[in-house]
Every structure is written in C-alpha cells, then in structure tokens.
Amino acid sequence: MNIAILWGLRQIHKIVNSIFLYLIPTLALMLLLVAYPVFYELYISFTQRYLGVGYIYVGLKNYFSLFSSNLFWHSLRITATYAVGSVSLSFVWGLVLALLVNERVKARTLFRAILLLPWVIPPVAAALTFRWLLHERLGLVNYILMTLFGVPPVPWLSNETFAMITGIVANSWKIAPFGMVMILGALQSIPQELYEAAEVDGATSIHKFWYVTLPGCRGAMLTVLLMEIIWSFCSFTLLFALTEGGPLNATLILPIYIYRLSFQEFDFCLAAAASTVLLMIMSLWTALYLKYKEESTEHIGR
Amino acid sequence: MSQSKGRREYLKSIGAFAAGLAIGGLAGWFSKPQEIVEVSKPETPTIVKKKITWWTVVNEGKIVSGQLVGNSPDFENAVINEFTKQYPEIEVEVTMIPWGELFTKYVTAFEAGTGPDVFFIPTTWAPQFIYSGYCKSLEDFKNELDLNDFLPSALSAFSAEGQLYGIPLRVDTRLLNYNKRLLREAGYDRAPAYWPDEVLEWSKALTKEEIGQYGIGIVGKATDSLLYEFWLCWVFTNGGAILSKDNKECVLNSPEAIEALEFYCDLLNKYKVAPPGALDYDKTALRTMFIAEKIGMFSDGKFAIVDYAKKPDLEYGLDLIPGTKKIRSAVVLGGWAVAMNSNTRYPEEAWKFMKFVSEPRWMATWSLSVPARYSAASYAGYFDDFPSKITFEQSKYAKPLPMHPKTGKMIPVIVQGVSEAVGGKRSPSEAMEWITSEINELLKE
C-alpha cells in the first residue's frame, strides 16, 4: 500500500517537475487566443456562406477570385509602398532621435519623454488630430503655409499622392519612438573603450559612427526593422481613421481591404482568404528574419 | 533548497494566475455582455421570467416643444419602465451603442450567432441584414399591427420577398440646408428649388473664392453616405433609377442618370462653385464648413440642427432638395426600424416589446426625425416645429434603396464610381457605364 502511495507521489513529483506543466497556462491562452482564430479563419477561407445553409466547402474558389481581383493586387501594391515608405522614414527618424538623446544635454529625460509621446497617443486620437491639422480649407497647416509663404491650399487628404505621403508621415511619426528607444538602448551598451581605442587610431567622428556605433546597434536595428515592417503591413487603425482607404483607394492597404470585404460587402469568406494571404506574407518575412538573425548571431559568435 | 523554493514560488504564481483566471472567468460569466453605455435597470418587477436584450443607438437627447426627444438613456428608461409595468413577466436589458461602433458590433455579434433579441436598425443596412439572415421574418406577427397606419415607403424599406422584417419607427431624410445670411447678402430670399438652372445661379452668386467661401458643398468621399447626396436625388428627379423596375438590371447608365451626375461633378470641376478637396469630404466635413460659414448650401438631415445650436448666430434655413420641373424633389429614404434577431429564443416576448416601442405615443417622442406612423402626428404637437414639418414634407418624396440580395455588394461599386467621377478619374458617363456593367455582373451571379 505504502509502495503504491509512494509510487503515486513520485509520479506526481515527475509531472510537477516536467517543463510541460509550467507551459500549460501559456499554451492554453495561446491556443484560445491565437490558434483557434487562425484555424477558424483558414477554415472559412475554403468555404462559401449560403443563407440558411451555413458554410459550404468550395475548395480554392475564394483564392481564385481574390487573385483575379484587380483591387486585391492594387491593395497589395499600396501596402508594400506604405510599409516600405513608413519603415524607411521611421527607421532613419528613430536613429536620428536616438543619436540626439544619447548626447549629454540638459533635461535629457524630459526630451526623451516628449519624443516618446507619439508612441503612447492612441492611434485614433492621433489620426483625428492629423485630420484637423491637415483639413484642406480649415486646417492649421494650410493656414500657416498660406499666410507665411502664400502657398495655395495643399490637398493633403484629397489627392491620391498627397494622401499616401500623409499616411506614411503619420505612421512614421507614430512608430519612430520605438526605434529610438531600441537603438538608444543599444547605443548605451557600446563600451566607451571602443571609442577611445578608435580615437587613439586617429578615427574621425564619421569613422567612429560607421565602424563603432553602427555595428554596435546592428542587432537592435534588425529587430526594429522587423517589427516596424510587420506593424506597417498589418496596421489598420491610424490609416483607417485618417483616410478610410481613400481617396479613390489610394491608401487601400490590405487590412482596410479585408475590413471592407467583411464589413461592407459581408463577404467573410473572401476576407478570410485575403487574411490568409497576409498571414503567409508575414510568416515568410518573419522566417527570413529569424534565419538571417541566426546567421548573424553565429557570425558574431565566431 | 533555493531551487525548490523557486519552484514553490513558481507554483504559487501559477496558482495565483489560475485563481485569477477562474475569478475573471466567473465574473465574465455572470456579468452582462459587452456594453458601451449601460442604462440603469428599470424597476425590478416581482416575477421575472424571461429576459430579452435590446440594442439601440445612443445619441443626444433633446427637448423639443417641452418633450425629451432622442434615444437618451432617460428616454429608454421611461419606455422600459412602462413596458415592464405592462408585462411584469418580461425583463428588458438595454445596451446603448454609439453610432460609430454600431455596425461593427451588430455584424460581429450576428455572425457569431449571438446578438440581441431585439435591435434598432437603419434603412441603409436593411438589405444586407435581411439577406444575411440576421432578421427574423415578422409574417407570423404582423397582423397584430395596423399596417395602413405606416408610411408605405418606410414599410417597403424593411420588406423583402413580400415579407416584413422590421417595424419602422422613424423616417429620416436629407434636406437642403442653407445659410440665410449668405443668401440674403447675395440677393436671394429663398433657396433654389430646381437644378440645374437655379442651383447653379445661386451657387455662383454665393461663391467668393478670395475669402474661401463657396456656394454649395459637394461630397466625393467613397462611403455609404455618398448614396444620400444630391447626385442620386437628382438622378431620381430626372426620372432615373438605380435598378430597373423588376430589379433585374442596373439602369444608372441612362441619359437621365448621367446628366444628373454630370451636373453634380460640374459644380465642383467646371463651375468651381464647391470647395476643392471633395474626395475627402463626407457630410460631417461639410457640416463643419457650413457652421464655419464657408459654404452656402449642402445636403444634411434635420438632426444637424443639434450642431447648429452650438453657434447661435448661424442663420440656417431648411428646404426641400432641389428637383426638376417634372419632379419637385426626391431623396433617398433614411430612417430606423425595430427588428428581431433570427436566433432569438423568445420571439413572443421580443414581439411584445417591438409592438410596444412602435406605439405612436413613443414614436412621436422617439427622435429628431419624423415618425413612421401617421397616427403619431396627432401626439403632443410633434409637427409644431418647422424642421419636423419640412422633413415630413420631404419624406413624401423619399425612395428606399433597392431591396436586393446584392445591395450590400452594389453600394461599394456605386460609391467608388461616383467618387471617381467627382475626382475626375473617369468622366461621369464612363463612371456610370462602369458602375452599370459591374452591377449587372453582380446581378447575374
């Protein structure tokens, strides 16, 4: 009897000791909040909804109609433009800000806090503020441009090219502080000795930036690039509140296109197919990044 | 030792986490579904047997002629209190949702097979909701209503395939909103009644580009509300339509429809009597410019007067949407109805509530709009104020959107085409041809 109890206790001890037990809470949450919606979305992307019947399996029909839709390809092009534009601008902007606040200036903490503000402002509030500032007839920006420089009203949100530029600038403004914080962290971890050694070797400021600062921030920069590309590809709120995908679909990024398919056209199955395509693109991008990161870590390790 | 302590700590934290989840889950289980604005519960009746849920839109309440008007929490409370007095066996739980979130919340809930038993639905969404199976047919119940008392156009906006899916409560229409002071300064004591001649003449006289003032507001933003703008009203007054009478083909490429859209676009692009930037403007943007006295005329509903009240020196006037010599005016019918969820567990109770809220006495105080029942007009001098009178007059010229399974898919095509015409990407005739061919493709499916 005692042996049986002891054996039982040992089994419980083994379970308690195993890694699996510790993972249960996280796994359960992940299954519930990530795996279930993703698999459900995958499932309905292969179906068509019929009134009174429900979802019927139709194979790849939704994918065929998606790939034959001009608007889908247009939207994909717009998304790529928006993401590349936003990431380039916000990356450079974040780097410049990080270099600035890394300098020993007075009230450095205050500057850092102020520069972080765009990051913490809710996207809808930011978008509405931009809408007001950039209003073609009543906006402050056009008023200033007109009174100071005599510039005629700029169609910030009603012209296709300007609307894209406005979207990119607004998004970069919003996400740049993330890059700033990450790169600043990396900058501060670069040992001072490296700069001193470089100085002894006669390095100029540009040399120091190029051969010490940039390699020192490489890891952080890669992470920033990955995150910002993912955010820009999947971002919805800011641009939707700013332009709703207009004018004339000039800012119709994929997430807004998916929203329109489901909530305007009620075509949830086609929207699910489009979401799957977006998921594939993002997965591919993340896999590439992880592979590259692994290689670069190995390189550093050597 | 330290390892085992660490493990104990870890187990403790897992325990705490699990307890937290359990408490959170239980709290969620017992709490009500997500609510945006919760209205305090009505007096608890002694016998509570069945609970029905009622989702409605929240907006500003307003006192008109001594009455509280609008879907304010106080008003909802008053209605529900009365209802529970009459039907103590039914409990009503009301959720009031801001307009901007209403659509997404409805669609998400109904697609998930949940949602309220009874809900408030605007005409614009009726075709999509009915053909998506969200609304229960009221054929088994409707004989209890005096349908002859309802405005026929309002009933048709909520009927499909010969069946009724909602009880109309109120009718909204666009009106011509104009600035009396600007018109007076330009030498006019009335609004234009006909297009193209009068509208163009008035608009030209009101435009003073050097001070950023324009005659008429043109909307070009590709949203659903573009369907309610002047262009479609003018298509109707010119004898045009969206679909043929049998609903089998699109007729927006008719000369009458093209002429109307051409004039709409010309006001902006040719005559330059409308503020540039139309592709970014919706009705709300124009309302802001109207209040800032930068446009002389535009199309908006009677409910805009709530915003006008914030600028007391604004001399606004309301009139019928300009028409033609053949048809004095036309407008797309807006408004609201009360509908039943097709998945409701309590259809009998839901119906009792629907019937109760559609009684004329409530309808008369329901909102800033026009009641959908003739008999409501006899209550409490509802038509005493001019804005109500003119909206009632305008509602006689109102036409609902086509009731068709594909209406939901047609709307984005129409607004896209019209927006492209306003933006000059296609000529009005090209845009109408494109819309027609796209819609005809949809109708063939």
Chai-1 contact restraints between the chains, C-beta under 6 A:
chainA,res_idxA,chainB,res_idxB,connection_type,confidence,min_distance_angstrom,max_distance_angstrom,comment,restraint_id
A,P25,B,F17,contact,1.0,0.0,6.0,A-B,restraint_1
A,L51,B,G133,contact,1.0,0.0,6.0,A-B,restraint_2
A,E136,B,G277,contact,1.0,0.0,6.0,A-B,restraint_3
A,R137,B,P275,contact,1.0,0.0,6.0,A-B,restraint_4
A,P155,B,G277,contact,1.0,0.0,6.0,A-B,restraint_5
A,L157,B,D280,contact,1.0,0.0,6.0,A-B,restraint_6
A,S158,B,G277,contact,1.0,0.0,6.0,A-B,restraint_7
A,S158,B,L279,contact,1.0,0.0,6.0,A-B,restraint_8
A,S158,B,D280,contact,1.0,0.0,6.0,A-B,restraint_9
A,G246,B,A222,contact,1.0,0.0,6.0,A-B,restraint_10
A,P247,B,L279,contact,1.0,0.0,6.0,A-B,restraint_11
A,L248,B,E420,contact,1.0,0.0,6.0,A-B,restraint_12
A,L248,B,G423,contact,1.0,0.0,6.0,A-B,restraint_13
A,L248,B,K425,contact,1.0,0.0,6.0,A-B,restraint_14
A,F263,B,V107,contact,1.0,0.0,6.0,A-B,restraint_15
A,Q264,B,P412,contact,1.0,0.0,6.0,A-B,restraint_16
A,E265,B,G408,contact,1.0,0.0,6.0,A-B,restraint_17
A,E265,B,K409,contact,1.0,0.0,6.0,A-B,restraint_18
A,F266,B,Q128,contact,1.0,0.0,6.0,A-B,restraint_19
A,F266,B,S132,contact,1.0,0.0,6.0,A-B,restraint_20
A,F266,B,G408,contact,1.0,0.0,6.0,A-B,restraint_21
